Amino acid sequence: GKKVSKAPKIQRLATPLTLQKKLTRIAEKKKRITKAKAEAEYQKLLAMRLKEQRERGCESLAKRRSKLSAASKPSVVA
């Protein structure tokens, strides 16, 4: 038979207010995305710095340990 399409009772008019709300919603979304990207970039930088700091700490610890082991061994001078 014949297909019947059902239309909404109230047509959503494109008033200046609805357009403004739509633009505001889109702007908020863009702002959220940029904020999230900046936050992710910052977290990445923090992780990198923390890793470098940890590596430096391990290096200094290794140096300290090697100095201690060299000092504890009796040096034989011939």
PyMOL Python script that loads the backbone (N, CA, C, O; Angstrom):
from pymol import cmd

cmd.read_pdbstr("""\
ATOM      1  N   GLY A   1       0.757  -1.161   0.000  1.00  0.00           N
ATOM      2  CA  GLY A   1       0.000   0.000   0.000  1.00  0.00           C
ATOM      3  C   GLY A   1       0.825   1.266   0.000  1.00  0.00           C
ATOM      4  O   GLY A   1       1.992   1.316  -0.389  1.00  0.00           O
ATOM      5  N   LYS A   2       0.139   2.265   0.459  1.00  0.00           N
ATOM      6  CA  LYS A   2       0.727   3.604   0.460  1.00  0.00           C
ATOM      7  C   LYS A   2       1.519   3.822   1.754  1.00  0.00           C
ATOM      8  O   LYS A   2       1.024   3.551   2.848  1.00  0.00           O
ATOM      9  N   LYS A   3       2.756   4.317   1.615  1.00  0.00           N
ATOM     10  CA  LYS A   3       3.596   4.600   2.785  1.00  0.00           C
ATOM     11  C   LYS A   3       3.166   5.926   3.404  1.00  0.00           C
ATOM     12  O   LYS A   3       2.985   6.923   2.704  1.00  0.00           O
ATOM     13  N   VAL A   4       3.006   5.923   4.717  1.00  0.00           N
ATOM     14  CA  VAL A   4       2.592   7.133   5.419  1.00  0.00           C
ATOM     15  C   VAL A   4       3.774   7.636   6.239  1.00  0.00           C
ATOM     16  O   VAL A   4       4.327   6.906   7.062  1.00  0.00           O
ATOM     17  N   SER A   5       4.151   8.877   6.009  1.00  0.00           N
ATOM     18  CA  SER A   5       5.236   9.467   6.800  1.00  0.00           C
ATOM     19  C   SER A   5       4.622  10.376   7.854  1.00  0.00           C
ATOM     20  O   SER A   5       3.683  11.126   7.587  1.00  0.00           O
ATOM     21  N   LYS A   6       5.171  10.290   9.048  1.00  0.00           N
ATOM     22  CA  LYS A   6       4.628  11.065  10.153  1.00  0.00           C
ATOM     23  C   LYS A   6       5.542  12.272  10.406  1.00  0.00           C
ATOM     24  O   LYS A   6       6.732  12.112  10.676  1.00  0.00           O
ATOM     25  N   ALA A   7       4.982  13.455  10.317  1.00  0.00           N
ATOM     26  CA  ALA A   7       5.739  14.680  10.529  1.00  0.00           C
ATOM     27  C   ALA A   7       5.586  15.126  11.982  1.00  0.00           C
ATOM     28  O   ALA A   7       4.566  14.841  12.611  1.00  0.00           O
ATOM     29  N   PRO A   8       6.583  15.818  12.517  1.00  0.00           N
ATOM     30  CA  PRO A   8       6.442  16.315  13.884  1.00  0.00           C
ATOM     31  C   PRO A   8       5.312  17.338  13.970  1.00  0.00           C
ATOM     32  O   PRO A   8       5.052  18.074  13.018  1.00  0.00           O
ATOM     33  N   LYS A   9       4.649  17.374  15.117  1.00  0.00           N
ATOM     34  CA  LYS A   9       3.511  18.281  15.278  1.00  0.00           C
ATOM     35  C   LYS A   9       3.963  19.737  15.237  1.00  0.00           C
ATOM     36  O   LYS A   9       3.341  20.578  14.588  1.00  0.00           O
ATOM     37  N   ILE A  10       5.051  20.016  15.937  1.00  0.00           N
ATOM     38  CA  ILE A  10       5.548  21.389  15.962  1.00  0.00           C
ATOM     39  C   ILE A  10       6.821  21.429  15.124  1.00  0.00           C
ATOM     40  O   ILE A  10       7.774  20.688  15.366  1.00  0.00           O
ATOM     41  N   GLN A  11       6.807  22.307  14.144  1.00  0.00           N
ATOM     42  CA  GLN A  11       7.997  22.438  13.312  1.00  0.00           C
ATOM     43  C   GLN A  11       9.041  23.238  14.084  1.00  0.00           C
ATOM     44  O   GLN A  11       8.746  24.297  14.638  1.00  0.00           O
ATOM     45  N   ARG A  12      10.259  22.720  14.112  1.00  0.00           N
ATOM     46  CA  ARG A  12      11.323  23.429  14.827  1.00  0.00           C
ATOM     47  C   ARG A  12      11.832  24.564  13.941  1.00  0.00           C
ATOM     48  O   ARG A  12      12.558  24.343  12.972  1.00  0.00           O
ATOM     49  N   LEU A  13      11.442  25.751  14.289  1.00  0.00           N
ATOM     50  CA  LEU A  13      11.802  26.913  13.488  1.00  0.00           C
ATOM     51  C   LEU A  13      13.246  27.328  13.748  1.00  0.00           C
ATOM     52  O   LEU A  13      13.744  27.232  14.870  1.00  0.00           O
ATOM     53  N   ALA A  14      13.902  27.789  12.697  1.00  0.00           N
ATOM     54  CA  ALA A  14      15.279  28.248  12.825  1.00  0.00           C
ATOM     55  C   ALA A  14      15.265  29.713  13.245  1.00  0.00           C
ATOM     56  O   ALA A  14      15.493  30.610  12.434  1.00  0.00           O
ATOM     57  N   THR A  15      14.994  29.935  14.525  1.00  0.00           N
ATOM     58  CA  THR A  15      14.984  31.297  15.059  1.00  0.00           C
ATOM     59  C   THR A  15      16.417  31.693  15.400  1.00  0.00           C
ATOM     60  O   THR A  15      17.280  30.827  15.545  1.00  0.00           O
ATOM     61  N   PRO A  16      16.675  32.982  15.528  1.00  0.00           N
ATOM     62  CA  PRO A  16      18.023  33.424  15.895  1.00  0.00           C
ATOM     63  C   PRO A  16      18.518  32.779  17.199  1.00  0.00           C
ATOM     64  O   PRO A  16      19.708  32.502  17.352  1.00  0.00           O
ATOM     65  N   LEU A  17      17.598  32.550  18.123  1.00  0.00           N
ATOM     66  CA  LEU A  17      17.972  31.962  19.411  1.00  0.00           C
ATOM     67  C   LEU A  17      18.435  30.511  19.246  1.00  0.00           C
ATOM     68  O   LEU A  17      19.426  30.098  19.848  1.00  0.00           O
ATOM     69  N   THR A  18      17.708  29.740  18.423  1.00  0.00           N
ATOM     70  CA  THR A  18      18.100  28.338  18.215  1.00  0.00           C
ATOM     71  C   THR A  18      19.445  28.250  17.502  1.00  0.00           C
ATOM     72  O   THR A  18      20.273  27.395  17.814  1.00  0.00           O
ATOM     73  N   LEU A  19      19.649  29.153  16.533  1.00  0.00           N
ATOM     74  CA  LEU A  19      20.932  29.183  15.819  1.00  0.00           C
ATOM     75  C   LEU A  19      22.071  29.551  16.767  1.00  0.00           C
ATOM     76  O   LEU A  19      23.161  28.984  16.698  1.00  0.00           O
ATOM     77  N   GLN A  20      21.800  30.507  17.651  1.00  0.00           N
ATOM     78  CA  GLN A  20      22.806  30.932  18.627  1.00  0.00           C
ATOM     79  C   GLN A  20      23.169  29.775  19.561  1.00  0.00           C
ATOM     80  O   GLN A  20      24.342  29.548  19.859  1.00  0.00           O
ATOM     81  N   LYS A  21      22.138  29.046  20.018  1.00  0.00           N
ATOM     82  CA  LYS A  21      22.375  27.901  20.905  1.00  0.00           C
ATOM     83  C   LYS A  21      23.215  26.834  20.208  1.00  0.00           C
ATOM     84  O   LYS A  21      24.115  26.238  20.799  1.00  0.00           O
ATOM     85  N   LYS A  22      22.889  26.610  18.921  1.00  0.00           N
ATOM     86  CA  LYS A  22      23.618  25.610  18.137  1.00  0.00           C
ATOM     87  C   LYS A  22      25.096  26.006  18.009  1.00  0.00           C
ATOM     88  O   LYS A  22      25.987  25.181  18.208  1.00  0.00           O
ATOM     89  N   LEU A  23      25.341  27.273  17.675  1.00  0.00           N
ATOM     90  CA  LEU A  23      26.712  27.764  17.531  1.00  0.00           C
ATOM     91  C   LEU A  23      27.469  27.678  18.854  1.00  0.00           C
ATOM     92  O   LEU A  23      28.645  27.319  18.887  1.00  0.00           O
ATOM     93  N   THR A  24      26.778  28.012  19.941  1.00  0.00           N
ATOM     94  CA  THR A  24      27.394  27.940  21.269  1.00  0.00           C
ATOM     95  C   THR A  24      27.768  26.503  21.600  1.00  0.00           C
ATOM     96  O   THR A  24      28.849  26.237  22.124  1.00  0.00           O
ATOM     97  N   ARG A  25      26.860  25.576  21.287  1.00  0.00           N
ATOM     98  CA  ARG A  25      27.097  24.153  21.546  1.00  0.00           C
ATOM     99  C   ARG A  25      28.322  23.654  20.762  1.00  0.00           C
ATOM    100  O   ARG A  25      29.155  22.918  21.291  1.00  0.00           O
ATOM    101  N   ILE A  26      28.412  24.068  19.496  1.00  0.00           N
ATOM    102  CA  ILE A  26      29.541  23.673  18.654  1.00  0.00           C
ATOM    103  C   ILE A  26      30.845  24.268  19.192  1.00  0.00           C
ATOM    104  O   ILE A  26      31.875  23.595  19.223  1.00  0.00           O
ATOM    105  N   ALA A  27      30.790  25.547  19.618  1.00  0.00           N
ATOM    106  CA  ALA A  27      31.975  26.214  20.163  1.00  0.00           C
ATOM    107  C   ALA A  27      32.457  25.516  21.430  1.00  0.00           C
ATOM    108  O   ALA A  27      33.658  25.330  21.626  1.00  0.00           O
ATOM    109  N   GLU A  28      31.511  25.130  22.289  1.00  0.00           N
ATOM    110  CA  GLU A  28      31.860  24.418  23.533  1.00  0.00           C
ATOM    111  C   GLU A  28      32.539  23.091  23.221  1.00  0.00           C
ATOM    112  O   GLU A  28      33.514  22.705  23.866  1.00  0.00           O
ATOM    113  N   LYS A  29      32.004  22.402  22.221  1.00  0.00           N
ATOM    114  CA  LYS A  29      32.562  21.107  21.818  1.00  0.00           C
ATOM    115  C   LYS A  29      34.010  21.281  21.343  1.00  0.00           C
ATOM    116  O   LYS A  29      34.895  20.514  21.722  1.00  0.00           O
ATOM    117  N   LYS A  30      34.236  22.305  20.503  1.00  0.00           N
ATOM    118  CA  LYS A  30      35.584  22.582  19.997  1.00  0.00           C
ATOM    119  C   LYS A  30      36.529  22.914  21.141  1.00  0.00           C
ATOM    120  O   LYS A  30      37.676  22.468  21.169  1.00  0.00           O
ATOM    121  N   LYS A  31      36.027  23.708  22.086  1.00  0.00           N
ATOM    122  CA  LYS A  31      36.830  24.105  23.237  1.00  0.00           C
ATOM    123  C   LYS A  31      37.228  22.885  24.069  1.00  0.00           C
ATOM    124  O   LYS A  31      38.371  22.770  24.512  1.00  0.00           O
ATOM    125  N   ARG A  32      36.266  21.974  24.274  1.00  0.00           N
ATOM    126  CA  ARG A  32      36.529  20.740  25.030  1.00  0.00           C
ATOM    127  C   ARG A  32      37.603  19.900  24.348  1.00  0.00           C
ATOM    128  O   ARG A  32      38.493  19.355  25.002  1.00  0.00           O
ATOM    129  N   ILE A  33      37.503  19.803  23.008  1.00  0.00           N
ATOM    130  CA  ILE A  33      38.460  19.001  22.245  1.00  0.00           C
ATOM    131  C   ILE A  33      39.864  19.583  22.365  1.00  0.00           C
ATOM    132  O   ILE A  33      40.823  18.850  22.606  1.00  0.00           O
ATOM    133  N   THR A  34      39.990  20.911  22.197  1.00  0.00           N
ATOM    134  CA  THR A  34      41.309  21.543  22.284  1.00  0.00           C
ATOM    135  C   THR A  34      41.877  21.413  23.692  1.00  0.00           C
ATOM    136  O   THR A  34      43.078  21.203  23.866  1.00  0.00           O
ATOM    137  N   LYS A  35      41.019  21.535  24.688  1.00  0.00           N
ATOM    138  CA  LYS A  35      41.455  21.405  26.079  1.00  0.00           C
ATOM    139  C   LYS A  35      41.966  19.988  26.346  1.00  0.00           C
ATOM    140  O   LYS A  35      42.988  19.802  27.006  1.00  0.00           O
ATOM    141  N   ALA A  36      41.249  18.999  25.829  1.00  0.00           N
ATOM    142  CA  ALA A  36      41.644  17.599  26.010  1.00  0.00           C
ATOM    143  C   ALA A  36      42.979  17.322  25.324  1.00  0.00           C
ATOM    144  O   ALA A  36      43.825  16.609  25.864  1.00  0.00           O
ATOM    145  N   LYS A  37      43.164  17.890  24.128  1.00  0.00           N
ATOM    146  CA  LYS A  37      44.424  17.706  23.395  1.00  0.00           C
ATOM    147  C   LYS A  37      45.584  18.321  24.164  1.00  0.00           C
ATOM    148  O   LYS A  37      46.650  17.718  24.287  1.00  0.00           O
ATOM    149  N   ALA A  38      45.364  19.533  24.681  1.00  0.00           N
ATOM    150  CA  ALA A  38      46.410  20.214  25.444  1.00  0.00           C
ATOM    151  C   ALA A  38      46.757  19.413  26.698  1.00  0.00           C
ATOM    152  O   ALA A  38      47.930  19.280  27.046  1.00  0.00           O
ATOM    153  N   GLU A  39      45.750  18.887  27.368  1.00  0.00           N
ATOM    154  CA  GLU A  39      45.952  18.085  28.578  1.00  0.00           C
ATOM    155  C   GLU A  39      46.748  16.821  28.256  1.00  0.00           C
ATOM    156  O   GLU A  39      47.652  16.443  29.001  1.00  0.00           O
ATOM    157  N   ALA A  40      46.405  16.171  27.138  1.00  0.00           N
ATOM    158  CA  ALA A  40      47.104  14.953  26.728  1.00  0.00           C
ATOM    159  C   ALA A  40      48.570  15.255  26.420  1.00  0.00           C
ATOM    160  O   ALA A  40      49.462  14.487  26.782  1.00  0.00           O
ATOM    161  N   GLU A  41      48.805  16.378  25.750  1.00  0.00           N
ATOM    162  CA  GLU A  41      50.167  16.789  25.409  1.00  0.00           C
ATOM    163  C   GLU A  41      50.975  17.049  26.683  1.00  0.00           C
ATOM    164  O   GLU A  41      52.139  16.660  26.780  1.00  0.00           O
ATOM    165  N   TYR A  42      50.354  17.702  27.643  1.00  0.00           N
ATOM    166  CA  TYR A  42      51.014  18.007  28.914  1.00  0.00           C
ATOM    167  C   TYR A  42      51.345  16.723  29.673  1.00  0.00           C
ATOM    168  O   TYR A  42      52.435  16.593  30.230  1.00  0.00           O
ATOM    169  N   GLN A  43      50.412  15.779  29.695  1.00  0.00           N
ATOM    170  CA  GLN A  43      50.644  14.504  30.380  1.00  0.00           C
ATOM    171  C   GLN A  43      51.802  13.750  29.732  1.00  0.00           C
ATOM    172  O   GLN A  43      52.605  13.120  30.420  1.00  0.00           O
ATOM    173  N   LYS A  44      51.882  13.818  28.402  1.00  0.00           N
ATOM    174  CA  LYS A  44      52.961  13.171  27.658  1.00  0.00           C
ATOM    175  C   LYS A  44      54.302  13.790  28.051  1.00  0.00           C
ATOM    176  O   LYS A  44      55.281  13.080  28.282  1.00  0.00           O
ATOM    177  N   LEU A  45      54.333  15.116  28.121  1.00  0.00           N
ATOM    178  CA  LEU A  45      55.545  15.838  28.503  1.00  0.00           C
ATOM    179  C   LEU A  45      55.956  15.477  29.923  1.00  0.00           C
ATOM    180  O   LEU A  45      57.136  15.252  30.192  1.00  0.00           O
ATOM    181  N   LEU A  46      54.980  15.421  30.837  1.00  0.00           N
ATOM    182  CA  LEU A  46      55.257  15.053  32.225  1.00  0.00           C
ATOM    183  C   LEU A  46      55.848  13.658  32.312  1.00  0.00           C
ATOM    184  O   LEU A  46      56.809  13.429  33.047  1.00  0.00           O
ATOM    185  N   ALA A  47      55.275  12.723  31.563  1.00  0.00           N
ATOM    186  CA  ALA A  47      55.755  11.343  31.570  1.00  0.00           C
ATOM    187  C   ALA A  47      57.193  11.276  31.068  1.00  0.00           C
ATOM    188  O   ALA A  47      58.019  10.540  31.609  1.00  0.00           O
ATOM    189  N   MET A  48      57.483  12.058  30.021  1.00  0.00           N
ATOM    190  CA  MET A  48      58.832  12.078  29.458  1.00  0.00           C
ATOM    191  C   MET A  48      59.831  12.629  30.471  1.00  0.00           C
ATOM    192  O   MET A  48      60.906  12.063  30.663  1.00  0.00           O
ATOM    193  N   ARG A  49      59.470  13.734  31.118  1.00  0.00           N
ATOM    194  CA  ARG A  49      60.351  14.339  32.119  1.00  0.00           C
ATOM    195  C   ARG A  49      60.589  13.392  33.291  1.00  0.00           C
ATOM    196  O   ARG A  49      61.710  13.280  33.786  1.00  0.00           O
ATOM    197  N   LEU A  50      59.536  12.713  33.730  1.00  0.00           N
ATOM    198  CA  LEU A  50      59.635  11.774  34.842  1.00  0.00           C
ATOM    199  C   LEU A  50      60.573  10.627  34.481  1.00  0.00           C
ATOM    200  O   LEU A  50      61.379  10.186  35.302  1.00  0.00           O
ATOM    201  N   LYS A  51      60.459  10.153  33.249  1.00  0.00           N
ATOM    202  CA  LYS A  51      61.312   9.060  32.771  1.00  0.00           C
ATOM    203  C   LYS A  51      62.777   9.505  32.762  1.00  0.00           C
ATOM    204  O   LYS A  51      63.656   8.772  33.216  1.00  0.00           O
ATOM    205  N   GLU A  52      63.033  10.716  32.240  1.00  0.00           N
ATOM    206  CA  GLU A  52      64.399  11.249  32.206  1.00  0.00           C
ATOM    207  C   GLU A  52      64.956  11.378  33.620  1.00  0.00           C
ATOM    208  O   GLU A  52      66.112  11.040  33.875  1.00  0.00           O
ATOM    209  N   GLN A  53      64.129  11.867  34.531  1.00  0.00           N
ATOM    210  CA  GLN A  53      64.545  12.054  35.918  1.00  0.00           C
ATOM    211  C   GLN A  53      64.901  10.709  36.544  1.00  0.00           C
ATOM    212  O   GLN A  53      65.901  10.587  37.251  1.00  0.00           O
ATOM    213  N   ARG A  54      64.074   9.706  36.278  1.00  0.00           N
ATOM    214  CA  ARG A  54      64.315   8.368  36.804  1.00  0.00           C
ATOM    215  C   ARG A  54      65.633   7.809  36.269  1.00  0.00           C
ATOM    216  O   ARG A  54      66.408   7.205  37.010  1.00  0.00           O
ATOM    217  N   GLU A  55      65.877   8.018  34.963  1.00  0.00           N
ATOM    218  CA  GLU A  55      67.117   7.535  34.344  1.00  0.00           C
ATOM    219  C   GLU A  55      68.330   8.222  34.965  1.00  0.00           C
ATOM    220  O   GLU A  55      69.339   7.576  35.247  1.00  0.00           O
ATOM    221  N   ARG A  56      68.229   9.533  35.177  1.00  0.00           N
ATOM    222  CA  ARG A  56      69.338  10.272  35.790  1.00  0.00           C
ATOM    223  C   ARG A  56      69.607   9.760  37.198  1.00  0.00           C
ATOM    224  O   ARG A  56      70.756   9.625  37.618  1.00  0.00           O
ATOM    225  N   GLY A  57      68.528   9.479  37.917  1.00  0.00           N
ATOM    226  CA  GLY A  57      68.660   8.951  39.277  1.00  0.00           C
ATOM    227  C   GLY A  57      69.357   7.607  39.274  1.00  0.00           C
ATOM    228  O   GLY A  57      70.206   7.343  40.126  1.00  0.00           O
ATOM    229  N   CYS A  58      69.005   6.751  38.320  1.00  0.00           N
ATOM    230  CA  CYS A  58      69.638   5.429  38.214  1.00  0.00           C
ATOM    231  C   CYS A  58      71.115   5.558  37.880  1.00  0.00           C
ATOM    232  O   CYS A  58      71.943   4.818  38.411  1.00  0.00           O
ATOM    233  N   GLU A  59      71.451   6.509  36.991  1.00  0.00           N
ATOM    234  CA  GLU A  59      72.852   6.721  36.618  1.00  0.00           C
ATOM    235  C   GLU A  59      73.673   7.160  37.825  1.00  0.00           C
ATOM    236  O   GLU A  59      74.759   6.633  38.066  1.00  0.00           O
ATOM    237  N   SER A  60      73.158   8.116  38.578  1.00  0.00           N
ATOM    238  CA  SER A  60      73.897   8.618  39.738  1.00  0.00           C
ATOM    239  C   SER A  60      74.029   7.528  40.791  1.00  0.00           C
ATOM    240  O   SER A  60      75.052   7.445  41.472  1.00  0.00           O
ATOM    241  N   LEU A  61      73.012   6.697  40.931  1.00  0.00           N
ATOM    242  CA  LEU A  61      73.046   5.591  41.881  1.00  0.00           C
ATOM    243  C   LEU A  61      74.109   4.580  41.462  1.00  0.00           C
ATOM    244  O   LEU A  61      74.844   4.060  42.302  1.00  0.00           O
ATOM    245  N   ALA A  62      74.187   4.307  40.172  1.00  0.00           N
ATOM    246  CA  ALA A  62      75.190   3.369  39.660  1.00  0.00           C
ATOM    247  C   ALA A  62      76.598   3.914  39.907  1.00  0.00           C
ATOM    248  O   ALA A  62      77.501   3.166  40.283  1.00  0.00           O
ATOM    249  N   LYS A  63      76.781   5.215  39.694  1.00  0.00           N
ATOM    250  CA  LYS A  63      78.089   5.838  39.934  1.00  0.00           C
ATOM    251  C   LYS A  63      78.468   5.716  41.404  1.00  0.00           C
ATOM    252  O   LYS A  63      79.600   5.373  41.745  1.00  0.00           O
ATOM    253  N   ARG A  64      77.488   6.006  42.274  1.00  0.00           N
ATOM    254  CA  ARG A  64      77.726   5.924  43.708  1.00  0.00           C
ATOM    255  C   ARG A  64      78.113   4.504  44.123  1.00  0.00           C
ATOM    256  O   ARG A  64      79.034   4.299  44.914  1.00  0.00           O
ATOM    257  N   ARG A  65      77.396   3.543  43.576  1.00  0.00           N
ATOM    258  CA  ARG A  65      77.660   2.143  43.907  1.00  0.00           C
ATOM    259  C   ARG A  65      79.047   1.721  43.431  1.00  0.00           C
ATOM    260  O   ARG A  65      79.761   1.011  44.138  1.00  0.00           O
ATOM    261  N   SER A  66      79.427   2.163  42.222  1.00  0.00           N
ATOM    262  CA  SER A  66      80.740   1.786  41.697  1.00  0.00           C
ATOM    263  C   SER A  66      81.852   2.423  42.531  1.00  0.00           C
ATOM    264  O   SER A  66      82.895   1.808  42.751  1.00  0.00           O
ATOM    265  N   LYS A  67      81.628   3.660  42.997  1.00  0.00           N
ATOM    266  CA  LYS A  67      82.621   4.322  43.854  1.00  0.00           C
ATOM    267  C   LYS A  67      82.761   3.569  45.172  1.00  0.00           C
ATOM    268  O   LYS A  67      83.870   3.351  45.660  1.00  0.00           O
ATOM    269  N   LEU A  68      81.615   3.170  45.745  1.00  0.00           N
ATOM    270  CA  LEU A  68      81.628   2.443  47.013  1.00  0.00           C
ATOM    271  C   LEU A  68      82.327   1.098  46.868  1.00  0.00           C
ATOM    272  O   LEU A  68      83.117   0.715  47.732  1.00  0.00           O
ATOM    273  N   SER A  69      82.047   0.382  45.790  1.00  0.00           N
ATOM    274  CA  SER A  69      82.664  -0.933  45.593  1.00  0.00           C
ATOM    275  C   SER A  69      84.162  -0.789  45.337  1.00  0.00           C
ATOM    276  O   SER A  69      84.942  -1.644  45.757  1.00  0.00           O
ATOM    277  N   ALA A  70      84.572   0.273  44.658  1.00  0.00           N
ATOM    278  CA  ALA A  70      85.994   0.510  44.395  1.00  0.00           C
ATOM    279  C   ALA A  70      86.705   0.885  45.694  1.00  0.00           C
ATOM    280  O   ALA A  70      87.853   0.494  45.908  1.00  0.00           O
ATOM    281  N   ALA A  71      86.036   1.634  46.555  1.00  0.00           N
ATOM    282  CA  ALA A  71      86.634   2.064  47.820  1.00  0.00           C
ATOM    283  C   ALA A  71      86.732   0.899  48.804  1.00  0.00           C
ATOM    284  O   ALA A  71      87.670   0.839  49.599  1.00  0.00           O
ATOM    285  N   SER A  72      85.789  -0.008  48.760  1.00  0.00           N
ATOM    286  CA  SER A  72      85.786  -1.125  49.709  1.00  0.00           C
ATOM    287  C   SER A  72      86.819  -2.192  49.348  1.00  0.00           C
ATOM    288  O   SER A  72      87.294  -2.907  50.230  1.00  0.00           O
ATOM    289  N   LYS A  73      87.174  -2.310  48.066  1.00  0.00           N
ATOM    290  CA  LYS A  73      88.180  -3.296  47.649  1.00  0.00           C
ATOM    291  C   LYS A  73      89.574  -2.779  48.025  1.00  0.00           C
ATOM    292  O   LYS A  73      89.890  -1.615  47.778  1.00  0.00           O
ATOM    293  N   PRO A  74      90.400  -3.635  48.620  1.00  0.00           N
ATOM    294  CA  PRO A  74      91.763  -3.182  48.948  1.00  0.00           C
ATOM    295  C   PRO A  74      92.589  -3.056  47.669  1.00  0.00           C
ATOM    296  O   PRO A  74      92.652  -3.978  46.856  1.00  0.00           O
ATOM    297  N   SER A  75      93.212  -1.905  47.514  1.00  0.00           N
ATOM    298  CA  SER A  75      94.003  -1.678  46.305  1.00  0.00           C
ATOM    299  C   SER A  75      95.425  -2.198  46.520  1.00  0.00           C
ATOM    300  O   SER A  75      96.097  -1.834  47.485  1.00  0.00           O
ATOM    301  N   VAL A  76      95.858  -3.044  45.613  1.00  0.00           N
ATOM    302  CA  VAL A  76      97.192  -3.638  45.705  1.00  0.00           C
ATOM    303  C   VAL A  76      98.109  -2.850  44.787  1.00  0.00           C
ATOM    304  O   VAL A  76      97.929  -2.830  43.570  1.00  0.00           O
ATOM    305  N   VAL A  77      99.113  -2.190  45.402  1.00  0.00           N
ATOM    306  CA  VAL A  77     100.050  -1.386  44.630  1.00  0.00           C
ATOM    307  C   VAL A  77     101.330  -2.196  44.477  1.00  0.00           C
ATOM    308  O   VAL A  77     101.936  -2.593  45.472  1.00  0.00           O
ATOM    309  N   ALA A  78     101.745  -2.443  43.240  1.00  0.00           N
ATOM    310  CA  ALA A  78     102.947  -3.245  43.026  1.00  0.00           C
ATOM    311  C   ALA A  78     104.027  -2.449  42.355  1.00  0.00           C
ATOM    312  O   ALA A  78     105.111  -2.973  42.099  1.00  0.00           O
TER     313      ALA A  78
END
""", "prot")
cmd.dss("prot")
cmd.show_as("cartoon", "prot")
cmd.util.cbc("prot")
cmd.orient("prot")
